[in-house]
Amino acid sequence: MNAEEQKHHFETEGYLIVEDLLSADEVLSSQAEIQNLHQQAADYFKTGDRRGGHFQREPYINADANGEPAPNGYPVLRKIERIGHLSTVFFNLARHPQLVQTVQNLIGDDLFLFRSTLMFKPAFHGSAHGFHQDSAYWPMEPPALVTVSIALNDAGLENGCFKVIPKSHLWGLQDWGRIARRHDEPLTDRIDIDTSGQIHVPLKAGSALFFHSLMVHGSGANRSPHPRNTALYAYFPPSVSVKGSSQRTFEVVAGFDGQSEVTLTATNA
């Protein structure tokens, strides 16, 4: 697709797939950095270092592991939040030129970074992610962010690739409840939601899924011997404001006369 076609598809369907966003070397660099971060997690948990708060363990490992060992003796992680504060590799990835250019085409030239996270589905241990809309958990108005999920190894049905419901970003903001789920649980407890239109989004390593923060999405558990790791970033334009009663500082990814960060005052909306 050209830029105009990409934007039309995103606005109509709620998502966009970009193949080969990263080069093979960039994928290898990211995979090596994930190993380094797991070693950091082990060290932080052992010493009680406050930076261990960036790391979240897999919540259902005892229920789902079936006796399989943890990989390399490292902690079995579900995610790492605020990854740019721990890793130069993933700080820079949030500013990858092709990634930024694609997001700018979708929502405008000036971009804030709302979230930077590594999401994991470890081999044999990765829990399911229930159907949800990102904006149901984010205090932003209007709910018009773009989330980018970059596959750092091949993601397919067997290791829990994304599931999306096309056009569900037009449903309006709704409540969803718990996201992390055991492998044997349904992806939603809501009986009033029609999930029959869901599709799987397999991605090869280096490809990315861009989606609207109102699009309903989830993923199955990973019961396979193949991990599924993704870098997840969320971006928003200055037309989106933070709800609440305080100020918050956001990193600038593009625009704003080259500033590195901007402090926004929350609204009471």
C-alpha positions as MATLAB code, in Angstrom:
seq = 'MNAEEQKHHFETEGYLIVEDLLSADEVLSSQAEIQNLHQQAADYFKTGDRRGGHFQREPYINADANGEPAPNGYPVLRKIERIGHLSTVFFNLARHPQLVQTVQNLIGDDLFLFRSTLMFKPAFHGSAHGFHQDSAYWPMEPPALVTVSIALNDAGLENGCFKVIPKSHLWGLQDWGRIARRHDEPLTDRIDIDTSGQIHVPLKAGSALFFHSLMVHGSGANRSPHPRNTALYAYFPPSVSVKGSSQRTFEVVAGFDGQSEVTLTATNA';
ca = [
       0.000    0.000    0.000;
       1.027    3.590   -0.535;
       0.628    6.103    2.300;
      -2.906    7.102    1.288;
      -4.018    3.468    1.074;
      -2.453    2.683    4.441;
      -4.324    5.531    6.114;
      -7.619    4.549    4.488;
      -7.226    0.931    5.580;
      -6.355    1.973    9.124;
      -9.311    4.336    9.415;
     -11.730    1.837    7.861;
     -10.603   -1.441    9.458;
      -8.895   -0.159   12.610;
      -5.530   -1.761   11.937;
      -2.655   -1.922    9.479;
       0.042   -4.544    8.875;
       3.496   -3.406    7.734;
       5.774   -6.210    6.637;
       9.539   -6.077    7.216;
       9.501   -2.921    9.313;
      12.818   -4.073   10.816;
      15.817   -5.504    9.031;
      17.191   -8.929    9.920;
      20.068   -7.268   11.807;
      17.638   -5.115   13.806;
      15.657   -8.215   14.761;
      18.813  -10.007   15.916;
      19.891   -6.981   17.944;
      16.472   -6.850   19.619;
      16.527  -10.564   20.417;
      19.986  -10.265   21.989;
      18.819   -7.313   24.068;
      15.857   -9.342   25.355;
      18.318  -11.899   26.723;
      20.235   -9.106   28.448;
      17.032   -7.776   29.973;
      16.094  -11.185   31.356;
      19.479  -11.316   33.042;
      18.822   -7.852   34.465;
      15.471   -9.056   35.780;
      17.128  -11.978   37.543;
      19.668   -9.626   39.134;
      17.069   -7.050   40.190;
      14.758   -9.630   41.744;
      17.689  -11.180   43.615;
      18.958   -7.906   45.049;
      15.662   -6.107   45.532;
      16.745   -3.311   43.180;
      13.874   -0.838   42.700;
      14.261   -1.164   38.917;
      12.724   -4.593   39.300;
       9.402   -2.755   39.290;
       9.686   -2.481   35.513;
       9.355   -6.265   35.225;
       6.158   -8.302   35.611;
       6.319  -12.060   36.084;
       4.044  -14.406   34.162;
       1.004  -14.659   36.491;
      -0.227  -18.129   35.545;
       3.002  -20.086   35.321;
       2.007  -22.485   38.113;
      -1.344  -23.185   36.495;
      -0.175  -23.422   32.895;
       3.409  -24.650   32.857;
       2.687  -28.406   32.752;
       6.020  -29.010   34.425;
       8.057  -27.394   31.657;
      11.189  -25.648   32.959;
      11.687  -21.909   32.806;
      14.003  -20.894   29.930;
      17.683  -20.671   30.906;
      16.812  -20.347   34.554;
      15.659  -16.738   34.021;
      12.463  -15.352   35.578;
       9.433  -16.127   33.411;
       8.241  -12.659   32.437;
       4.972  -11.411   31.011;
       6.163   -7.890   30.239;
       8.637   -5.086   30.887;
       7.176   -1.586   31.197;
       8.897    1.730   30.369;
      11.481   -0.215   28.432;
      13.192    2.879   27.073;
      14.392    3.647   30.615;
      16.258    0.333   30.742;
      17.460   -0.218   27.180;
      19.024    2.032   24.559;
      18.085   -0.523   21.892;
      14.373   -0.227   22.672;
      14.562    3.522   23.340;
      15.833    3.914   19.779;
      13.339    1.436   18.344;
      10.465    3.701   19.433;
      12.016    6.285   17.106;
      12.669    3.970   14.169;
      12.321    6.147   11.032;
       9.910    3.886    9.138;
       7.816    3.302   12.242;
       7.560    7.020   13.001;
       6.813    7.881    9.375;
       3.954    5.368    9.319;
       2.439    6.673   12.562;
       2.754   10.271   11.355;
       0.840    9.330    8.228;
      -1.952    7.960   10.419;
      -2.305   10.671   13.096;
      -0.081   13.663   12.275;
       3.473   14.967   12.416;
       3.743   15.794   16.147;
       3.940   12.625   18.224;
       4.126   11.880   21.944;
       5.114    8.456   23.259;
       2.456    7.211   25.677;
       3.716    3.700   26.351;
       6.828    1.599   25.681;
       6.596   -2.051   26.667;
       8.019   -5.444   25.846;
       5.342   -8.144   25.862;
       6.329  -11.793   26.232;
       4.695  -15.147   25.662;
       7.461  -17.498   26.837;
       7.639  -20.987   25.383;
       5.181  -23.273   27.227;
       4.314  -20.511   29.723;
       2.761  -17.526   27.923;
      -0.709  -16.648   29.188;
      -3.611  -15.571   26.991;
      -4.602  -11.919   26.648;
      -8.334  -11.342   26.843;
     -10.206   -9.269   24.297;
     -10.043   -5.574   25.158;
      -9.611   -2.041   23.858;
      -6.437   -0.281   24.980;
      -8.325    2.963   25.569;
     -10.455    1.273   28.231;
      -7.362    1.384   30.471;
      -5.796    4.669   29.354;
      -6.932    8.104   30.677;
      -6.840    9.853   27.306;
      -9.463   11.934   25.503;
     -10.356   11.526   22.725;
      -9.375    7.829   22.687;
      -7.398    8.111   19.465;
      -3.948    6.648   20.021;
      -2.021    4.328   17.732;
      -0.480    1.189   19.193;
       2.346   -0.516   17.308;
       3.233   -4.144   18.057;
       6.482   -5.277   16.435;
       7.099   -9.016   16.188;
      10.615   -9.808   17.414;
      10.286  -13.456   16.455;
       7.797  -15.256   14.263;
       4.261  -15.086   15.666;
       1.645  -17.623   14.590;
      -1.406  -19.409   15.924;
       0.661  -21.951   17.858;
       2.509  -19.366   19.971;
      -0.309  -16.885   20.522;
      -0.320  -14.297   17.748;
      -2.682  -11.330   17.827;
      -6.392  -11.661   17.197;
      -8.277   -8.564   16.066;
     -11.896   -7.769   15.281;
     -11.870   -5.533   12.187;
     -13.971   -2.366   12.409;
     -14.452   -2.801   16.171;
     -12.763    0.580   16.690;
     -16.154    1.961   15.617;
     -17.993    0.282   18.528;
     -17.245    3.039   21.027;
     -15.410    2.750   24.334;
     -16.506   -0.173   26.523;
     -15.529   -1.996   29.741;
     -13.553   -5.246   29.474;
     -12.175   -6.304   32.837;
      -9.200   -8.601   33.286;
      -6.718   -8.996   30.417;
      -4.258  -11.694   31.593;
      -5.973  -15.102   31.392;
      -5.121  -18.768   31.803;
      -4.747  -20.903   28.704;
      -8.096  -22.636   29.347;
     -10.169  -19.481   29.871;
     -12.294  -17.734   27.225;
     -10.873  -14.471   25.889;
     -13.856  -12.531   27.215;
     -16.521  -12.984   29.869;
     -18.932  -10.735   28.027;
     -21.799  -12.556   26.362;
     -23.075   -9.412   24.625;
     -20.034   -9.026   22.373;
     -19.984  -10.648   18.933;
     -16.459  -11.987   18.438;
     -17.310  -14.068   15.368;
     -15.541  -11.595   13.080;
     -12.179  -12.055   14.766;
      -9.162  -12.823   12.608;
      -5.674  -14.037   13.448;
      -2.736  -11.773   12.583;
       0.372  -13.945   12.143;
       3.540  -11.904   11.698;
       7.058  -12.858   10.768;
       9.888  -11.411   12.826;
      10.425   -7.739   11.990;
       6.871   -7.079   10.805;
       4.420   -4.916   12.735;
       0.743   -4.451   13.509;
      -0.492   -0.856   13.859;
      -3.930   -0.507   15.430;
      -6.354    2.074   16.796;
      -6.603    2.217   20.583;
     -10.342    1.424   20.343;
      -9.865   -1.719   18.253;
     -10.803   -4.901   20.094;
      -7.889   -7.329   20.197;
      -6.459  -10.204   22.225;
      -4.286  -13.286   21.826;
      -4.220  -16.937   22.766;
      -1.824  -18.621   25.158;
       1.541  -19.977   24.086;
       1.649  -23.712   24.700;
       4.343  -24.255   22.076;
       8.145  -24.526   22.430;
       8.541  -21.244   20.518;
       8.523  -17.891   22.384;
       6.570  -14.912   21.094;
       8.162  -11.585   21.971;
       6.931   -8.187   20.831;
       7.923   -4.560   21.286;
       4.819   -2.475   21.887;
       4.670    1.321   21.588;
       1.695    3.681   21.789;
       1.708    7.178   20.282;
      -0.660   10.129   20.431;
      -0.938   13.580   18.824;
      -1.371   16.909   20.660;
      -5.117   16.820   19.956;
      -5.361   14.079   22.612;
      -5.282   15.205   26.251;
      -4.708   13.427   29.546;
      -7.661   13.120   31.913;
      -7.126   13.652   35.633;
      -6.010   16.383   38.010;
      -2.242   16.622   37.653;
       0.583   17.151   35.194;
       2.440   14.452   33.308;
       5.578   14.568   31.188;
       5.745   12.649   27.902;
       8.658   11.912   25.605;
       8.491   13.578   22.196;
       9.124   11.221   19.295;
       8.613   13.681   16.455;
       7.854   17.370   16.004;
       7.547   20.017   18.744;
      10.579   21.889   17.416;
      12.945   19.124   18.453;
      12.027   19.108   22.161;
      12.798   15.819   23.924;
       9.792   15.931   26.252;
       6.744   18.066   27.026;
       4.761   18.391   30.257;
       0.985   18.349   29.792;
      -1.592   19.508   32.302;
      -4.384   16.975   32.739;
      -7.986   17.962   32.136;
     -10.905   17.109   34.393;
     -12.913   15.673   31.488;
];
